[in-house]
């Protein structure tokens, strides 16, 4: 389910702040139905809960920016280097298999270099926009930061001791929902009023986005909240080596969704790079 997010970020047509807000609000609203209120009141202002919420907010931003500027499959493949970050943070012994994943990453870089030289900008509009190779590097940086924060979340979730994983979800998203709601109020009401202009909720192509916001709230509430509940369920109950491996199926599905919905091209280099990361994950699992 979570493999749909790269497509969702591109296709929904909403700005990143609005997408962040709809996700945070939807996750909080759904998880609030199942939380243990006593536990939440006792834990919500704890150091680990606040740190988890702040790291999670930055994680969502980094991942959305990476999804926006990279192909769906590539972004998910690079994002799934986070298992190796988890293992390194767990002080697991160095394994030469990590080099195989690193090789896959450099295959993606070569594919980008090859594509940027074969398809230079041909119109003035393309030249004025961020060049393709720059979007790749920016998107890659964002996805690597998303992978790093994902690895941090793995450990932070374990510090919040509860068997009810809706509690984990609520704690991870509540503070971010408050922060983004305050930002939305300031940006769309206070700031626009002080500048004597009315700034409506517009999508990226300039049209009204009320229907798209409702769609985003619905999709986040149904697909996202359920998917992340299952993620936290596995996160809390599995050791780092097992949990770190299980997401590689999402890479394949991200490619499938990207081809189906975004007409993205699958090159031999993307296949090789992705297989290197998946194989590295498999070898780590086999040796653990």
N, C-alpha and C positions, 0 to 999 in steps of 0.2 A: 504493500500500500504506500509506504513512504517513498518508493521509487517514482511515484507520480509527481513529487514536488518540483523537480526540475522543469517538467512540462507545465505544471500549474503556474509557476512563477513567470514563465514566458507568455503563456496564453491568456491569463486572466486580464491583462491589460491595466492593472492597477499599479500605482507607484509603490516603491518598496516600503515606505513608512505605513501606508494604508494596509499593505499586505501583512506587515508585522502586527499591526493593531488587530486586524481581523483574526489572525491566528491566535494571538494571546488571549483575546476576549473569548473566543470560541472554546479554547482548551480549558480556561478557568470555569466557564459556565457549565461545561459538560462534567468536568471532574468534581465540581462543587456538589453535584448530586449524590456522590458516592463516598465523600471523605468522612473521616472521623473528626468531628468538629472540636472535640476536646483536645485531641492530639495536635490539630492545626493551630489552635489558640496557644498551646504551650510551645510549639516549635517554630511558628512562622517568623518570629523575630530573632531566632538563634543565629549564631555566627555562620554555621554551616548552611542553614536554609537561605540566608541572604546571599552568601557567596554562590550557592548553587543557582539561585535565581538570576544573579548578575552575569554569571558565566553563560547561562542558558540564553539570556537575551543577546549577548554578543555572538553566541554560536548561531542563532537564527539569522542575525544580520549577515554574518560572514557567509553562511550557506546560501542565502537568497542572492547575494551579490555574485557569488560564484556560479550558481545556477543560471543567473541572468546572462552572463558573458561567455559561458562554455556550453558545448553540446551536452545533452543530458547524460549520455553514457560516459563521456570523458569526465564530466564533473563528478559523477558518482564513483567512477573508478579511482580517481585521485582522492576523493573523500574517504574511500575505504582503505587508505593507508593508515587511518586512525588505529586499527588493531595493533599495528607495529609500534605506534606511539604508546598504546596501553601497555604492551609488553615491556618496552624500554622503561616506562615509568614504574612498572612493577619490579624493576631491577632483574628481569629475566636475563639469563646469560646471552651474550651476543651470539647471533646465529647467522652464518653466511647466507642463509635463505633471504635475509633482508635485502641483500644486494640484488636479488632477482626482482623484487618489487621496485627497487630503485632503477633498475634497468628498464622496467616497464614504464616508469615515469619519464625517463629520457626518450623513450620511443614516442610518447605523446608530444614532447618538445620538438623532436625531429619532424613529426607529422605537421605540427603547426608551422615550423619554419618552411617546410616544403610547400604547404598550402599558401602561405603568405607571399611566397615568391612566384608561384604559378598564377595566383589570382590577385594582382595588385589593384588598388582602387582605380576605377575607370571613370567615375563621375565626380563633379565638384562636391556634391553632397557627401559622397563616400570619403573624399579627401578631407573634408571639414570634420567629419566624425572621427572618433578614436580609431586608428588603424587596427586591422585585424590582429596583428601580432601583439599590439599593446593590450587589446581586450583579453587576449589569451593569457598574457602574463598577469594582468590585474585579476582576472577570474581565477587563475591558478593560485595566486597569493591568497585570495579570499577563501578558496576551498581548503587550502592547507591550514589556514587559521581555523576554519570550521572543523577540520579533522582534529586539530590540537585541542580545541575547546570541547569537542565530543569526548576525547580521551579524559579530559579533566572531569567532565560530567560523570563518567563511569565511576570515578573514585568518590566524587562528592555525594552521589546518590547513596552510596554505601554508608556514608557518615550520618545520614538521616534514617534512624532506625525505626522502621515501621513495616509491617507485613501487608498493609493496605497500599497498593501501588498507585491508587488514585490520589493518596496523600502526596506521594512523590510528584505526580503530575501537577497538582494544584500548587504546591510549594514552588516548583520550578517556574511556573508561569504567572503567579499572582503579582509579584512585585513588578515584573516586566509589563503586565497589563496596566498597572497603575501608572508607570512611567510613560508608556506610549499613549495612554488616555490623556494625561496632562499635556504631552507634546501636541496631540491632535487638537485639544482645546485651545492651546496657545497659538498654534500655527493657523488654524482655520477660522478662529473667532477673534481672539485678542489681537494678534498681529495684523490680520487683515482689516480689522476695524480701526486700529490705530493708523493704518496707512490709507484709510478712507476708501477701501475697496472690498468687495465681497469675493472671497476665494471659495469656490464651490469644490465639492469632492469630485475631481475630474480624473478620468483615466488618462493613460499615457498618450492616447491619440486625440485628446481634447474633448471627448464626449462625456455625458453624464454617467456616473459610475454607481448609482444607487443599486441597480439590479446586480451589478458585478460584486458589490460589497456583500449583498445578501447571499449570492452564490458562494463567495469566498468563506463567509461565516458558516454556511451549510457544509461545504466540503471539509473545512477544517474541523468542524464539530463531529462529523461522522467518520471520515477516513483518518484524519490526522490524530484526533484524540484517542481513537481506538488503537491505531498503530503505535502511538507513543506509550500508551498504557502497556501494550505487549512488550515494547522495548524495555520499559522500566521493570516489568515483571522478570524478563530474562536477565537484565542488568543486575538486579539485586540478588538473584538466586544462583547465577553461574559464576564460576571462577574466571579470571581474566583471560586465560588462554582459550577456553571454550567459547566464551562470549565474543572474543575478538575475531573469531572465524566465521560466524554464522551469517554475516550480512552480505557475503559475496553474491548470493542469488539476486540481491537487489541491483547489483551492477548490470546483470544481464537484462533484467526487467526495465531498467532505465534506458538501455539501448533500444529495446523493443518499443517503449512508449515514445521515445524521441523520434524514431522512424515513423511510427504510426501517426503521431499528432503534429510533429514539427518538420517532417520531411527531411530529417537530418541524414547525412551521408555516412555510411559505414565504410571505412577504409581498412586496408590490410594492416596498416600501422596501428590503428585503434584496436583491432582484434588482437594483435601481438602484445601490445601494451597491457590490455585488459587481461589476457591469458597469463601474462607474467605475474600480475598481482594476485589473480585467483590461484595460480599454481603455488605461489609463495605462501598464501594462506593455507592451502591444503597441506603443504609440507610441514608447516608449523604445527598444524593439528595432528598430523601423523606422528610427529616426534614427541608431542606432549603426552 
